[in-house]
Amino acid sequence: MKAFQLRARSYEDVIEWIPFDRLSIVKEIGKGGFGSVYKATWLDGIRRKVEKINDNSYKRARESSSIVALKTLSEGSLKEFENHMKCILSNSQLKIYGLTQKSNNEYFIVLQYADSGNLH
């Protein structure tokens, strides 16, 4: 994860660790051979561009809350996360916001929610 954070070109592109308790109304919206996908509200919201206040001061902004998609990662699959990141960085159709973990050690990639119902 750190390698991808270091590649971020701007504040809004940084991949972050998102505590699962900052996600609400988590609802399964799809299930297939590659895992499950959920829709959730991220209470902290996604990062927005840094706003310049004056010559020496900047303000980092976030949306108040955001609808996101959560995709399950198979057990022990940091390699799967790395592959997702490579695809997203090269293709950039969907934005990845970070990772989260449920209390039962289930990991999720937190992604841009696609209204059309397709993660590709």
C-alpha positions in Angstrom: 0.0 0.0 0.0 2.8 2.4 0.8 4.3 2.0 -2.6 1.0 3.2 -4.2 0.8 6.0 -1.7 4.2 7.2 -2.7 3.1 7.2 -6.4 0.2 9.6 -5.7 0.5 12.7 -7.7 -1.9 14.8 -5.6 -3.7 14.9 -2.3 -6.9 13.4 -3.7 -5.0 10.4 -5.2 -3.5 9.1 -2.0 -4.7 5.6 -1.1 -5.7 5.5 2.6 -6.6 3.1 5.3 -10.3 3.5 6.1 -11.5 2.2 9.5 -14.6 0.0 8.9 -16.6 1.9 11.5 -16.4 5.0 9.2 -18.5 3.1 6.7 -22.3 2.8 7.2 -25.3 1.3 5.5 -23.2 -1.5 4.0 -25.4 -3.5 1.6 -24.4 -6.4 -0.7 -25.2 -5.5 -4.3 -23.4 -8.3 -6.1 -21.7 -11.7 -5.7 -19.7 -13.7 -8.1 -16.7 -16.0 -8.6 -14.3 -13.2 -7.6 -16.1 -12.2 -4.4 -18.8 -9.9 -3.2 -19.4 -6.2 -3.9 -21.1 -3.9 -1.4 -22.5 -0.4 -1.5 -21.7 1.8 1.5 -21.6 5.4 2.8 -18.1 6.6 3.7 -18.8 9.0 6.5 -15.5 10.9 6.1 -16.1 11.3 2.4 -13.6 11.2 -0.5 -10.7 13.6 -0.8 -11.1 16.6 -3.0 -8.6 19.0 -4.5 -6.5 21.1 -2.2 -7.8 24.7 -2.2 -5.4 27.6 -2.1 -6.4 30.1 0.6 -3.6 32.6 0.1 0.1 32.5 -1.0 1.2 30.5 2.0 -1.9 28.6 3.1 -3.8 25.6 1.6 -7.0 23.8 2.7 -7.4 20.1 2.2 -11.0 19.3 1.4 -13.3 16.3 1.6 -16.9 15.6 0.7 -19.1 15.4 3.8 -20.0 11.8 3.0 -19.7 9.6 -0.1 -21.3 6.5 -1.6 -18.6 4.0 -2.3 -18.2 0.4 -3.4 -16.5 -2.3 -1.3 -15.0 -5.3 -3.1 -14.0 -8.3 -1.0 -10.4 -9.4 -1.1 -9.9 -13.2 -0.9 -8.1 -14.4 2.2 -4.4 -13.4 2.3 -4.6 -11.6 -1.0 -2.5 -8.5 -0.8 -1.3 -9.6 -4.2 -4.9 -9.2 -5.4 -4.9 -5.7 -4.0 -1.6 -5.0 -5.9 -3.1 -6.3 -9.1 -6.2 -4.1 -8.7 -4.0 -1.1 -8.1 -2.0 -1.8 -11.2 -5.1 -2.1 -13.3 -6.7 1.0 -11.9 -3.5 3.1 -12.2 -3.0 2.0 -15.8 -6.6 2.2 -16.9 -8.1 4.6 -14.3 -11.7 3.9 -15.1 -12.6 3.6 -11.4 -10.9 5.4 -8.6 -9.6 3.4 -5.6 -9.8 5.2 -2.3 -8.2 2.7 0.0 -8.5 -0.5 2.1 -10.6 -1.4 5.0 -11.0 -4.4 7.3 -14.0 -5.9 9.0 -13.5 -7.2 12.6 -13.5 -10.8 11.2 -10.3 -10.1 9.3 -12.2 -9.7 6.0 -10.5 -7.1 3.8 -12.1 -4.9 1.3 -10.9 -2.5 -1.5 -12.8 0.8 -1.2 -13.7 2.0 -4.8 -15.6 4.6 -6.6 -19.3 3.5 -6.8 -20.4 2.8 -10.4 -24.1 3.7 -10.8 -24.3 1.4 -13.8 -23.6 -1.5 -11.5 -20.4 -2.5 -13.3 -16.9 -2.3 -11.7 -15.1 -2.4 -15.0 
